[in-house]
C-alpha cells in the first residue's frame, strides 16, 4: 500500500496532467525535439486559445517541466524548452497520445451509448444527468 507522501505525489501529477491542454502541449513540445516557440505550439494545438496556452505553459514552468526563454536576437520571440524533469515525461506522454488516437472513437461511442441509455432514465425517473459528449 502506498504511503501518504506517495499518494500526495500521485495527486500532484494527476492534477497537473488532468488539465485539458497539458498533454497536447507536452506532445507539441516533444514533437519539436523538446523546444518550440510559442506560435509553433499554437499551430500544433490549433484549438487552444492564446490565454489557455499561456496558462498551461505557466503551470508547466511552475512545476519545473518547461523553461521559458525570451529570444532577443532578430525578431522578438518566446521559446519553451522542456527541462530534464520534463523530458522524463516524453515516453508516458507519447503513450497517452497514441492511446488517445487509437481509442478515442471507442470512448466517444461509449459516451454516446451512455447518453442514449440515460436519456430514457431521465424521462422515466425525471433525472437530470450531465452531458459528456466530446467536442470535435
ChimeraX commands (.cxc) that place a marker at each C-alpha (Angstrom):
marker #1 position 0.00,0.00,0.00 radius 0.5
marker #1 position 1.30,3.46,-0.86 radius 0.5
marker #1 position 2.02,5.81,1.99 radius 0.5
marker #1 position 0.58,9.33,2.30 radius 0.5
marker #1 position 3.54,11.05,0.61 radius 0.5
marker #1 position 3.25,8.71,-2.40 radius 0.5
marker #1 position -0.45,9.50,-2.66 radius 0.5
marker #1 position 0.24,13.23,-2.43 radius 0.5
marker #1 position 2.81,12.96,-5.24 radius 0.5
marker #1 position 0.35,11.00,-7.36 radius 0.5
marker #1 position -2.40,13.56,-6.80 radius 0.5
marker #1 position 0.03,16.35,-7.72 radius 0.5
marker #1 position 0.92,14.70,-11.03 radius 0.5
marker #1 position -2.66,13.72,-11.89 radius 0.5
marker #1 position -3.81,17.26,-11.10 radius 0.5
marker #1 position -1.21,18.66,-13.46 radius 0.5
marker #1 position -1.91,16.22,-16.29 radius 0.5
marker #1 position -5.70,16.30,-15.88 radius 0.5
marker #1 position -5.85,19.75,-17.42 radius 0.5
marker #1 position -7.44,19.57,-20.86 radius 0.5
marker #1 position -4.43,21.11,-22.62 radius 0.5
marker #1 position -1.37,19.75,-20.79 radius 0.5
marker #1 position -0.95,16.51,-22.75 radius 0.5
marker #1 position -1.40,18.14,-26.19 radius 0.5
marker #1 position 1.02,20.95,-25.27 radius 0.5
marker #1 position 3.60,18.49,-23.95 radius 0.5
marker #1 position 3.08,16.45,-27.12 radius 0.5
marker #1 position 3.78,19.53,-29.24 radius 0.5
marker #1 position 6.95,20.20,-27.27 radius 0.5
marker #1 position 8.07,16.57,-27.67 radius 0.5
marker #1 position 7.33,16.72,-31.41 radius 0.5
marker #1 position 9.59,19.77,-31.63 radius 0.5
marker #1 position 12.51,17.93,-30.06 radius 0.5
marker #1 position 11.80,19.36,-26.62 radius 0.5
marker #1 position 11.68,23.02,-27.60 radius 0.5
marker #1 position 9.21,25.13,-29.51 radius 0.5
marker #1 position 8.38,28.75,-29.96 radius 0.5
marker #1 position 5.04,29.89,-28.60 radius 0.5
marker #1 position 3.43,30.27,-32.03 radius 0.5
marker #1 position 4.70,26.86,-33.16 radius 0.5
marker #1 position 2.98,25.28,-30.16 radius 0.5
marker #1 position -0.20,27.16,-31.10 radius 0.5
marker #1 position -0.02,25.74,-34.62 radius 0.5
marker #1 position 0.48,22.21,-33.23 radius 0.5
marker #1 position -2.54,22.61,-30.92 radius 0.5
marker #1 position -4.83,24.70,-33.14 radius 0.5
marker #1 position -7.96,24.58,-30.97 radius 0.5
marker #1 position -6.24,26.11,-27.91 radius 0.5
marker #1 position -6.81,29.78,-27.19 radius 0.5
marker #1 position -3.86,32.06,-26.55 radius 0.5
marker #1 position -4.96,32.56,-22.94 radius 0.5
marker #1 position -5.27,28.81,-22.32 radius 0.5
marker #1 position -1.86,28.17,-23.86 radius 0.5
marker #1 position -0.23,30.87,-21.71 radius 0.5
marker #1 position -1.89,29.44,-18.58 radius 0.5
marker #1 position -0.85,25.88,-19.44 radius 0.5
marker #1 position 2.76,26.87,-20.15 radius 0.5
marker #1 position 2.96,28.86,-16.90 radius 0.5
marker #1 position 1.73,25.81,-14.96 radius 0.5
marker #1 position 4.29,23.60,-16.69 radius 0.5
marker #1 position 7.00,26.15,-15.91 radius 0.5
marker #1 position 5.88,26.47,-12.28 radius 0.5
marker #1 position 6.11,22.68,-11.91 radius 0.5
marker #1 position 9.62,22.54,-13.36 radius 0.5
marker #1 position 8.68,20.79,-16.61 radius 0.5
marker #1 position 9.47,23.62,-19.05 radius 0.5
marker #1 position 11.67,26.70,-19.13 radius 0.5
marker #1 position 10.67,29.96,-20.80 radius 0.5
marker #1 position 13.31,31.77,-22.79 radius 0.5
marker #1 position 12.84,35.19,-24.43 radius 0.5
marker #1 position 14.79,35.32,-27.69 radius 0.5
marker #1 position 16.09,38.80,-28.37 radius 0.5
marker #1 position 18.20,38.19,-31.49 radius 0.5
marker #1 position 16.36,39.29,-34.59 radius 0.5
marker #1 position 12.62,39.15,-34.14 radius 0.5
marker #1 position 11.46,39.06,-30.52 radius 0.5
marker #1 position 10.08,35.60,-29.71 radius 0.5
marker #1 position 9.48,33.30,-26.76 radius 0.5
marker #1 position 10.72,29.73,-26.79 radius 0.5
marker #1 position 9.70,26.99,-24.39 radius 0.5
marker #1 position 12.12,24.18,-23.69 radius 0.5
marker #1 position 11.45,21.03,-21.73 radius 0.5
marker #1 position 13.64,20.67,-18.67 radius 0.5
marker #1 position 15.45,17.49,-17.72 radius 0.5
marker #1 position 12.49,16.69,-15.47 radius 0.5
marker #1 position 10.07,17.46,-18.32 radius 0.5
marker #1 position 11.88,15.04,-20.63 radius 0.5
marker #1 position 11.11,12.23,-18.19 radius 0.5
marker #1 position 7.52,12.58,-19.46 radius 0.5
marker #1 position 8.44,12.05,-23.14 radius 0.5
marker #1 position 7.58,8.35,-23.17 radius 0.5
marker #1 position 4.44,8.48,-21.00 radius 0.5
marker #1 position 3.03,11.45,-22.97 radius 0.5
marker #1 position 3.72,9.73,-26.29 radius 0.5
marker #1 position 1.97,6.59,-24.98 radius 0.5
marker #1 position -1.10,8.62,-23.87 radius 0.5
marker #1 position -1.29,10.36,-27.24 radius 0.5
marker #1 position -1.05,7.01,-29.09 radius 0.5
marker #1 position -3.75,5.54,-26.85 radius 0.5
marker #1 position -6.00,8.56,-27.48 radius 0.5
marker #1 position -5.61,8.25,-31.25 radius 0.5
marker #1 position -6.31,4.50,-31.19 radius 0.5
marker #1 position -9.24,4.53,-28.78 radius 0.5
marker #1 position -10.80,8.00,-28.98 radius 0.5
marker #1 position -13.61,6.85,-31.28 radius 0.5
marker #1 position -14.42,3.96,-28.91 radius 0.5
marker #1 position -14.63,6.34,-25.96 radius 0.5
marker #1 position -16.92,8.67,-27.91 radius 0.5
marker #1 position -19.12,5.71,-28.90 radius 0.5
marker #1 position -19.35,4.66,-25.22 radius 0.5
marker #1 position -20.29,8.23,-24.26 radius 0.5
marker #1 position -22.99,8.33,-26.93 radius 0.5
marker #1 position -24.37,4.93,-25.79 radius 0.5
marker #1 position -24.39,6.13,-22.17 radius 0.5
marker #1 position -26.26,9.28,-23.14 radius 0.5
marker #1 position -28.79,7.26,-25.12 radius 0.5
marker #1 position -29.36,4.93,-22.14 radius 0.5
marker #1 position -29.59,7.70,-19.58 radius 0.5
marker #1 position -31.91,9.90,-21.63 radius 0.5
marker #1 position -34.58,7.24,-21.23 radius 0.5
marker #1 position -33.80,7.14,-17.47 radius 0.5
marker #1 position -34.19,10.91,-17.36 radius 0.5
marker #1 position -37.59,10.62,-18.99 radius 0.5
marker #1 position -38.69,7.74,-16.76 radius 0.5
marker #1 position -37.29,8.98,-13.44 radius 0.5
marker #1 position -37.08,12.72,-14.01 radius 0.5
marker #1 position -33.29,12.66,-13.50 radius 0.5
marker #1 position -31.04,15.38,-14.83 radius 0.5
marker #1 position -27.71,13.83,-15.90 radius 0.5
marker #1 position -24.62,15.67,-17.15 radius 0.5
marker #1 position -23.75,15.70,-20.83 radius 0.5
marker #1 position -20.35,14.18,-21.57 radius 0.5
marker #1 position -20.41,14.38,-25.35 radius 0.5
marker #1 position -16.92,15.16,-26.69 radius 0.5
marker #1 position -16.38,18.25,-28.79 radius 0.5
marker #1 position -14.84,17.79,-32.22 radius 0.5
marker link #1:1,2 radius 0.2
marker link #1:2,3 radius 0.2
marker link #1:3,4 radius 0.2
marker link #1:4,5 radius 0.2
marker link #1:5,6 radius 0.2
marker link #1:6,7 radius 0.2
marker link #1:7,8 radius 0.2
marker link #1:8,9 radius 0.2
marker link #1:9,10 radius 0.2
marker link #1:10,11 radius 0.2
marker link #1:11,12 radius 0.2
marker link #1:12,13 radius 0.2
marker link #1:13,14 radius 0.2
marker link #1:14,15 radius 0.2
marker link #1:15,16 radius 0.2
marker link #1:16,17 radius 0.2
marker link #1:17,18 radius 0.2
marker link #1:18,19 radius 0.2
marker link #1:19,20 radius 0.2
marker link #1:20,21 radius 0.2
marker link #1:21,22 radius 0.2
marker link #1:22,23 radius 0.2
marker link #1:23,24 radius 0.2
marker link #1:24,25 radius 0.2
marker link #1:25,26 radius 0.2
marker link #1:26,27 radius 0.2
marker link #1:27,28 radius 0.2
marker link #1:28,29 radius 0.2
marker link #1:29,30 radius 0.2
marker link #1:30,31 radius 0.2
marker link #1:31,32 radius 0.2
marker link #1:32,33 radius 0.2
marker link #1:33,34 radius 0.2
marker link #1:34,35 radius 0.2
marker link #1:35,36 radius 0.2
marker link #1:36,37 radius 0.2
marker link #1:37,38 radius 0.2
marker link #1:38,39 radius 0.2
marker link #1:39,40 radius 0.2
marker link #1:40,41 radius 0.2
marker link #1:41,42 radius 0.2
marker link #1:42,43 radius 0.2
marker link #1:43,44 radius 0.2
marker link #1:44,45 radius 0.2
marker link #1:45,46 radius 0.2
marker link #1:46,47 radius 0.2
marker link #1:47,48 radius 0.2
marker link #1:48,49 radius 0.2
marker link #1:49,50 radius 0.2
marker link #1:50,51 radius 0.2
marker link #1:51,52 radius 0.2
marker link #1:52,53 radius 0.2
marker link #1:53,54 radius 0.2
marker link #1:54,55 radius 0.2
marker link #1:55,56 radius 0.2
marker link #1:56,57 radius 0.2
marker link #1:57,58 radius 0.2
marker link #1:58,59 radius 0.2
marker link #1:59,60 radius 0.2
marker link #1:60,61 radius 0.2
marker link #1:61,62 radius 0.2
marker link #1:62,63 radius 0.2
marker link #1:63,64 radius 0.2
marker link #1:64,65 radius 0.2
marker link #1:65,66 radius 0.2
marker link #1:66,67 radius 0.2
marker link #1:67,68 radius 0.2
marker link #1:68,69 radius 0.2
marker link #1:69,70 radius 0.2
marker link #1:70,71 radius 0.2
marker link #1:71,72 radius 0.2
marker link #1:72,73 radius 0.2
marker link #1:73,74 radius 0.2
marker link #1:74,75 radius 0.2
marker link #1:75,76 radius 0.2
marker link #1:76,77 radius 0.2
marker link #1:77,78 radius 0.2
marker link #1:78,79 radius 0.2
marker link #1:79,80 radius 0.2
marker link #1:80,81 radius 0.2
marker link #1:81,82 radius 0.2
marker link #1:82,83 radius 0.2
marker link #1:83,84 radius 0.2
marker link #1:84,85 radius 0.2
marker link #1:85,86 radius 0.2
marker link #1:86,87 radius 0.2
marker link #1:87,88 radius 0.2
marker link #1:88,89 radius 0.2
marker link #1:89,90 radius 0.2
marker link #1:90,91 radius 0.2
marker link #1:91,92 radius 0.2
marker link #1:92,93 radius 0.2
marker link #1:93,94 radius 0.2
marker link #1:94,95 radius 0.2
marker link #1:95,96 radius 0.2
marker link #1:96,97 radius 0.2
marker link #1:97,98 radius 0.2
marker link #1:98,99 radius 0.2
marker link #1:99,100 radius 0.2
marker link #1:100,101 radius 0.2
marker link #1:101,102 radius 0.2
marker link #1:102,103 radius 0.2
marker link #1:103,104 radius 0.2
marker link #1:104,105 radius 0.2
marker link #1:105,106 radius 0.2
marker link #1:106,107 radius 0.2
marker link #1:107,108 radius 0.2
marker link #1:108,109 radius 0.2
marker link #1:109,110 radius 0.2
marker link #1:110,111 radius 0.2
marker link #1:111,112 radius 0.2
marker link #1:112,113 radius 0.2
marker link #1:113,114 radius 0.2
marker link #1:114,115 radius 0.2
marker link #1:115,116 radius 0.2
marker link #1:116,117 radius 0.2
marker link #1:117,118 radius 0.2
marker link #1:118,119 radius 0.2
marker link #1:119,120 radius 0.2
marker link #1:120,121 radius 0.2
marker link #1:121,122 radius 0.2
marker link #1:122,123 radius 0.2
marker link #1:123,124 radius 0.2
marker link #1:124,125 radius 0.2
marker link #1:125,126 radius 0.2
marker link #1:126,127 radius 0.2
marker link #1:127,128 radius 0.2
marker link #1:128,129 radius 0.2
marker link #1:129,130 radius 0.2
marker link #1:130,131 radius 0.2
marker link #1:131,132 radius 0.2
marker link #1:132,133 radius 0.2
marker link #1:133,134 radius 0.2
marker link #1:134,135 radius 0.2
marker link #1:135,136 radius 0.2
view
